[in-house]
Structure formats: C-alpha cells, structure tokens
Amino acid sequence: MVADDHPMWRDAVARDLAEAGYDVVATAGDGEEAVRRGTVAHPQVVVLDMQMPRLSGAEVTARLVAADPDVKVLVLSASGEQQDVLQAVKAGAIGYLVKSASREELLAAVERIAVGDPVFTPGLAGLVLGEFRKLAMVPSSPGAGAADDAPRLTERETEVLRLVAKGLSYKQIADRLVLSHRTVQNHVQNTLNKLQLHNRVELVRYAIAQGLDEDEE
C-alpha cells in the first residue's frame, strides 16, 4: 500500500512499484484512510509519508502494526529530522528513506523491507542505533529482567542477535556466518518468539540492552 497526501507523488510511487512487479493493493491520501484501507487490504509492505493530514505517519504506523504485527512499514518522507525518524521507528517502522532517494533505491528498500531487513537513508541507521543505546541505559525497575528468568538462546541465535544489534541486514549476516538467508530469518523468528518480542526494532533494543552490540574481547 502507498499512502501519501500528494496525488502526483503517490501515483508515481504506486506506478514504479507496479512496474517492478509488486501488487499495489491500496493507496491512501490521508492518515485515517491509510489505517482504514490498510486494515482491510492487509498489505505486506506499506510505503508511507510521515507528514499527512488527519493522522501522522507515526500514528498510522502504530495502528497498522497493532492490527497486524507482520506488516512492514517503510516511511518515505521529505523530512530527515531526528525527531521524525525516531518517532517512526518507535511506532514500528523498520525503514526510513528521504524523498531524495532514487527510484532504484526505493525499489531496493521495498525488496529488503518485505523480508524484514531494516533500511535507512545513509546516516540515519547510526542515529537510530544511538537512540536505542540511550534507551537501553535507562535502569529497569528493581527485580525486572533478572538473569535467571531470561530465555535461553542457542549459541547460533546469540551470534545472529549480536550481528542484528550491530545493524547488519539479513543478507550481510548470512554472508558473514555462511548461512542461507532463510536460515537467518528462522533464527531471528525463533529469537523473537523466545523473547516474546514483536519485531526487529524491539529485538535490536533488547540486544543493545544486553551489550550484544559491543565487540567481543
């Protein structure tokens, strides 16, 4: 689904995706329409503007992810401001591109988002990981998250989680560990299930809180 309040931009993105072989199941021109059509059409990927009337991109993202945790949201916005990026990611988006991106960059981003890989305009990935590190440093309530109660991950799951925390894509992880892309996805899904997390954003925050983004001695 493509949601943008500028008709020419919305139609151009939808056309580019259709020409690349994607099935555009819906388009929307404002936030409320995006939520309404998204919950009916059940798109696998949503390409979403951040600044829209009636509901913001962050609000739309949060509602769509709440209705369907498997939906992948890629924000495509004219803004590259830190606040907008972090709002989108905290709402559940797993990708953020600024509108200066080329057609090829957009199509590549949609392909990666569809399989769960995060995609950010260069420079924004570090910003997001930095924010997760700050959030991870906030003390938990007494007794919360005791080590004895932590789910047990296999050695391979921990290895994959460490690379996820460093911001590597599934393909990069697969290449690094000499595994198939599907195997990496399976390890990540198993880890999500064990930790009772819903998406890669939550997984990265958990991994950083455990110090898994730091280089091993």
C-alpha positions in Angstrom: 0.0 0.0 0.0 1.2 3.5 -0.8 0.0 6.4 1.5 0.9 10.0 0.7 -1.2 13.1 0.6 0.4 14.4 -2.6 -1.5 12.7 -5.5 1.2 13.0 -8.1 3.9 11.6 -5.7 1.5 8.8 -4.5 0.6 7.8 -8.1 4.3 7.9 -9.2 5.4 5.6 -6.4 2.5 3.2 -6.9 3.3 3.1 -10.6 7.0 2.5 -10.0 6.1 -0.4 -7.7 3.6 -1.9 -10.1 6.1 -1.7 -13.0 8.6 -3.5 -10.8 6.1 -6.4 -10.4 4.6 -5.5 -7.0 0.9 -5.8 -6.4 -0.3 -2.4 -5.1 -3.4 -3.4 -3.2 -4.4 0.1 -2.0 -3.4 3.7 -1.9 -4.4 6.4 0.6 -4.3 10.2 0.7 -4.5 10.8 4.4 -3.8 9.1 7.7 -7.3 7.8 8.6 -7.8 6.5 5.0 -4.4 4.7 5.3 -5.5 3.0 8.5 -8.9 2.1 7.2 -7.7 0.7 3.8 -4.6 -1.0 5.4 -6.7 -3.0 7.9 -8.9 -4.2 5.0 -6.3 -4.8 2.3 -3.7 -6.4 4.6 -0.6 -5.3 2.6 2.7 -6.9 3.4 4.5 -3.6 2.9 3.3 -0.1 3.5 5.2 2.9 1.9 4.1 5.8 4.0 4.6 9.5 4.1 5.4 10.9 7.5 3.5 14.2 7.3 -0.1 13.6 6.4 -3.5 15.1 7.3 -5.8 13.6 9.9 -3.3 11.1 11.3 0.5 11.4 11.2 2.7 8.7 9.7 3.8 7.7 13.2 0.2 7.3 14.3 -0.7 5.3 11.1 2.3 3.1 11.7 1.4 2.3 15.3 -2.2 1.5 14.4 -1.3 -0.7 11.4 1.4 -2.6 13.4 -1.1 -3.1 16.3 -3.6 -4.5 13.9 -1.1 -6.7 12.0 2.3 -7.2 13.7 3.6 -8.8 10.4 3.1 -5.6 8.3 6.4 -4.0 7.3 6.3 -0.1 7.2 8.7 1.9 5.1 8.5 5.6 5.7 9.2 7.7 2.7 9.4 11.3 3.8 10.7 14.7 2.8 12.0 15.1 6.4 15.2 13.6 7.6 14.9 15.3 11.0 16.0 13.2 14.0 12.6 13.6 15.8 10.6 12.3 12.8 12.9 9.3 12.2 12.8 8.2 15.9 9.0 8.7 16.1 8.6 6.5 13.0 10.9 3.7 14.4 9.4 3.8 17.9 5.9 3.4 16.3 7.1 0.3 14.5 8.5 1.3 11.1 11.5 -0.8 10.1 12.7 1.6 7.3 13.0 5.3 6.6 14.0 6.9 3.3 14.0 10.6 2.4 12.3 11.5 -0.8 15.5 12.4 -2.4 16.1 8.7 -2.8 16.2 7.4 -6.4 13.6 5.0 -7.9 16.2 2.2 -7.7 16.9 2.9 -4.0 13.1 2.8 -3.3 12.7 -0.5 -5.1 15.7 -2.0 -3.4 14.4 -0.8 0.0 10.9 -2.3 -0.6 12.6 -5.6 -1.5 14.6 -5.7 1.7 11.7 -4.4 3.9 9.5 -7.2 2.6 11.8 -9.8 4.1 12.2 -7.9 7.4 15.5 -6.2 6.8 15.7 -2.6 8.1 16.6 0.1 5.6 17.6 3.7 6.3 18.8 6.6 4.3 22.6 6.7 4.8 23.4 8.4 8.1 20.1 7.6 9.8 20.9 4.0 10.8 23.5 5.2 13.2 21.1 7.7 14.6 18.5 5.0 15.4 21.1 2.7 16.9 22.4 5.5 19.0 18.9 6.2 20.4 18.4 2.5 21.2 21.7 2.6 23.2 20.4 5.6 25.2 17.1 3.9 25.9 18.8 0.6 26.9 20.8 2.5 29.5 17.6 3.6 31.4 17.5 1.5 34.6 14.9 -1.2 34.8 12.6 -1.4 37.8 14.0 -3.5 40.7 13.9 -7.2 40.1 12.9 -6.8 36.5 14.6 -8.9 33.8 16.6 -11.0 36.3 19.2 -13.1 34.5 17.8 -16.3 35.9 14.5 -15.5 34.2 16.0 -14.7 30.9 15.1 -17.0 28.0 17.9 -19.3 26.9 19.1 -18.7 23.4 21.3 -21.1 21.4 24.8 -20.2 20.6 23.8 -19.6 17.0 20.8 -17.5 17.9 23.0 -15.3 20.1 25.6 -15.0 17.3 22.8 -13.8 14.9 21.4 -11.5 17.5 24.8 -9.9 18.1 25.0 -9.1 14.3 21.4 -7.8 14.3 22.4 -5.4 17.1 25.3 -4.1 15.0 22.8 -3.1 12.3 23.6 -5.8 9.7 21.0 -6.8 7.2 19.9 -10.5 7.0 21.9 -10.9 3.8 25.0 -9.5 5.5 24.5 -11.8 8.4 24.0 -14.8 6.1 27.2 -13.9 4.3 29.2 -13.4 7.5 28.0 -16.7 9.0 27.9 -18.7 5.7 24.2 -19.4 6.2 21.2 -19.1 3.9 19.0 -16.0 4.1 16.1 -18.3 5.1 18.2 -19.8 8.0 19.0 -16.4 9.3 15.3 -15.4 9.2 14.4 -18.6 11.1 16.9 -17.8 13.8 15.6 -14.3 14.2 12.0 -15.5 14.3 12.9 -18.2 16.9 14.6 -15.5 19.0 11.6 -13.2 18.7 9.3 -16.0 19.9 11.6 -16.9 22.8 11.9 -13.3 24.0 8.2 -12.5 23.3 9.1 -9.6 21.1 7.1 -8.4 18.1 9.6 -7.0 15.6 13.2 -6.3 14.8 13.0 -2.8 16.4 12.3 -4.4 19.8 14.9 -7.1 19.1 17.6 -4.5 18.5 16.8 -2.6 21.7 16.9 -5.9 23.7 20.2 -6.9 22.1 21.8 -3.5 22.9 20.5 -3.7 26.5 22.3 -7.0 26.8 25.5 -5.4 25.4 25.5 -7.6 22.3 26.3 -4.6 20.0 29.7 -4.3 21.6 32.8 -6.0 20.2 33.8 -9.2 21.9 37.1 -9.2 23.7 
